[in-house]
Amino acid sequence: MPQFQKKVGMFNRCIKPLVLALAVALFGSVVSAQANTLETIRERGFLVCGSSNPLAGFAQQDADGRWSGFDVDLCRALAAAVFNNPDLIEFRAFRGEARFAPLQTGAVDVLMRNGAWSAGRDLRYGARYVTPSFFDGQGFLVPQSMSIVSAYELNNVKVCVVDNGSAVQALEEFFFTNQTSYTDVIYEDIADLIVAYRANMCDVISASGRQLQAIRRELTDPSQHRILPERISKEVLGPVVPGGDDQWFEIVRWTIFALITAEEVGVTRLNVDSLLASRSADVRRLLGVEGDYGSALGLKSSFMSDAIRAEGNYAEIYDKNFGPQTGAAMLRGQNALWSNGGLLYAPPIR
């Protein structure tokens, strides 16, 4: 028995380093696989970008199958930062609840809108929220005939809302705090809200601002309906990338920051080339004329100006998809620059 135990001990001393070495090698291969998103994109020759659901203004498809919208333009800006060509993308909209599996399986490189940022979503699924690109929350859509300009004027109204728990609770808390009365008209699906509203089964619709905007566009005359400015909940939306790749995380983050900064310093799609000769240090750093912030990310020093040249600054992208020309303009509100009373903010480039 002692001789047997001695041999077992010798076996363990020999096998443990081998097992450890194998584990380290396997772990290293996983980390390496996760940490080469940019290399994978370049080898493929295009960016695969997606969002959680088609939604008017954010991601919609025309009769020829072409995608457009706020999400799509952000994807195109990212493709321009990587390839200096915004057309090198494949856009995918994942219907239903398919939000994080596409990232986990490598079906997409980035999701531009996949559900509001929360602790649970940020800490699970092997995904990372990058930075806010759109601030939202639950609001109210009312007919102009009610002559109401603020949610605090709502009283004795019937409110159509989807029974998802949080929306119904937010309504209850808002009206209780405001000491006003309402009757909730509850439905299972967001599509039911517009049907009920058209049939005058409720006076008001309550849903996220982005959903209200999409509903408003479907109405016969959007100008006869108003989205009230207040939000009774907070929802933060932004790009999400696979975990384990800091380089790709930073590329996506600083592309979004570049679009925000461009609006702040007055760089647009039309004047970006003329401003290459600017004396402003902020502008020169943004456009890659002074300093090189691209090489640390594996990109050209001009990656920020390439993104702006392709799609414009944040305001241009927002106005293109939510401006007056859409027939259902949506005020910037929370999505205005911090200097204009909004929440939109980017760290300085220096």
Long-range contacts (C-beta under 8 A, 24 or more apart in sequence): 30-244, 31-244, 34-242, 34-243, 34-244, 34-245, 35-244, 35-245, 35-246, 35-247, 36-245, 37-109, 37-241, 37-242, 37-245, 37-247, 37-248, 38-82, 38-247, 38-248, 38-251, 38-298, 40-106, 40-109, 41-82, 41-109, 42-82, 45-88, 46-79, 46-83, 46-88, 46-89, 46-90, 47-75, 47-78, 47-79, 47-82, 47-83, 47-88, 47-89, 47-90, 47-109, 47-110, 48-89, 48-90, 48-92, 48-107, 48-108, 48-109, 49-75, 49-78, 49-79, 49-89, 49-90, 49-91, 49-92, 49-108, 49-109, 49-110, 49-111, 49-112, 50-91, 50-92, 50-93, 50-94, 50-102, 50-107, 50-108, 50-110, 50-111, 50-112, 50-114, 51-93, 51-94, 51-111, 51-112, 51-113, 51-114, 52-93, 52-94, 52-98, 52-99, 52-111, 52-113, 52-114, 52-115, 53-93, 53-94, 53-95, 53-96, 54-93, 54-95, 55-113, 55-210, 55-211, 55-214, 56-213, 56-214, 56-217, 56-218, 57-210, 57-213, 57-214, 57-217, 57-321, 57-322, 57-326, 57-330, 58-113, 58-210, 58-214, 58-321, 59-91, 59-93, 59-113, 61-93, 67-91, 67-93, 68-321, 69-321, 70-134, 70-317, 70-318, 70-321, 70-322, 71-112, 71-113, 73-311, 73-317, 73-320, 73-321, 74-112, 74-133, 74-239, 74-256, 74-259, 74-311, 74-317, 75-110, 75-112, 76-310, 76-311, 77-255, 77-259, 77-307, 77-308, 77-310, 77-311, 77-317, 78-110, 78-251, 78-252, 78-255, 78-307, 79-310, 80-306, 80-307, 80-309, 80-310, 80-311, 81-251, 81-255, 81-258, 81-299, 81-303, 81-304, 81-306, 81-307, 82-251, 82-299, 82-303, 84-300, 84-302, 84-306, 85-310, 86-310, 86-311, 100-124, 100-125, 100-126, 100-127, 100-240, 103-127, 103-240, 103-241, 103-242, 104-242, 106-242, 109-241, 109-242, 109-248, 110-239, 110-240, 110-241, 110-248, 110-252, 111-239, 111-240, 111-241, 112-239, 113-237, 114-240, 115-237, 116-235, 116-236, 116-237, 117-235, 117-236, 117-237, 117-238, 126-242, 126-243, 126-244, 127-240, 127-241, 127-242, 127-243, 128-240, 128-241, 128-242, 128-243, 128-249, 129-238, 129-239, 129-240, 130-238, 130-239, 130-240, 130-241, 130-249, 130-252, 130-253, 130-256, 131-238, 131-239, 131-253, 131-256, 131-257, 132-236, 132-237, 132-238, 132-343, 132-344, 133-237, 133-238, 133-239, 133-256, 134-210, 134-236, 134-237, 134-238, 134-335, 135-234, 135-235, 135-236, 135-237, 135-333, 135-334, 135-335, 135-342, 135-343, 135-344, 136-208, 136-209, 136-210, 136-231, 136-235, 136-236, 136-237, 136-334, 137-208, 137-209, 137-231, 137-232, 137-233, 137-234, 137-235, 137-334, 138-167, 138-170, 138-171, 138-206, 138-207, 138-208, 138-209, 138-231, 138-232, 138-233, 138-235, 139-206, 139-207, 139-208, 139-209, 139-212, 139-227, 139-228, 139-229, 139-230, 139-231, 139-232, 140-204, 140-205, 140-206, 140-212, 140-227, 140-228, 140-230, 141-197, 141-204, 141-205, 141-206, 141-207, 141-212, 141-215, 141-216, 141-225, 141-226, 141-227, 141-228, 142-203, 142-204, 142-225, 142-226, 142-228, 143-203, 143-224, 143-225, 143-226, 144-223, 144-224, 144-225, 144-226, 145-224, 146-203, 148-226, 148-228, 149-226, 149-228, 150-228, 150-229, 150-230, 151-228, 151-229, 151-230, 151-232, 152-178, 152-230, 154-178, 154-180, 154-182, 154-204, 155-180, 155-181, 155-182, 156-180, 156-181, 156-182, 157-182, 157-183, 157-202, 157-203, 157-204, 158-182, 158-183, 158-184, 158-185, 158-201, 158-202, 158-203, 158-204, 159-183, 159-184, 159-185, 159-202, 159-203, 159-204, 159-205, 159-206, 160-185, 160-187, 160-192, 160-193, 160-196, 160-197, 160-201, 160-202, 160-204, 160-205, 160-206, 161-185, 161-186, 161-187, 161-193, 161-205, 161-206, 161-207, 162-186, 162-187, 162-188, 162-189, 162-190, 162-192, 162-193, 162-207, 163-187, 163-188, 166-233, 167-206, 167-207, 167-233, 170-232, 170-233, 171-206, 171-232, 173-232, 174-232, 190-215, 194-218, 194-219, 206-232, 208-235, 209-330, 209-333, 210-237, 213-322, 213-328, 213-330, 216-328, 217-326, 217-327, 217-328, 222-327, 222-328, 223-327, 223-328, 227-330, 227-331, 229-331, 229-333, 231-333, 231-334, 247-297, 247-298, 250-297, 251-297, 251-298, 251-299, 251-303, 254-293, 254-297, 254-304, 255-303, 255-304, 255-307, 256-346, 257-346, 257-347, 257-349, 258-286, 258-303, 258-304, 258-307, 258-308, 258-346, 258-349, 259-307, 259-308, 259-311, 259-312, 259-313, 259-314, 259-317, 260-313, 260-314, 260-337, 260-344, 260-345, 260-346, 261-286, 261-304, 261-346, 261-348, 261-349, 262-286, 262-304, 262-308, 262-312, 262-313, 262-314, 263-313, 263-314, 263-315, 263-316, 263-337, 264-337, 264-339, 264-346, 267-305, 267-308, 267-313, 268-308, 268-312, 268-313, 268-316, 269-308, 269-309, 269-310, 269-311, 269-312, 269-313, 269-316, 272-305, 272-308, 272-309, 273-309, 276-305, 281-350, 282-348, 282-349, 285-349, 285-350, 286-349, 291-349, 291-350, 293-349, 304-349, 314-344
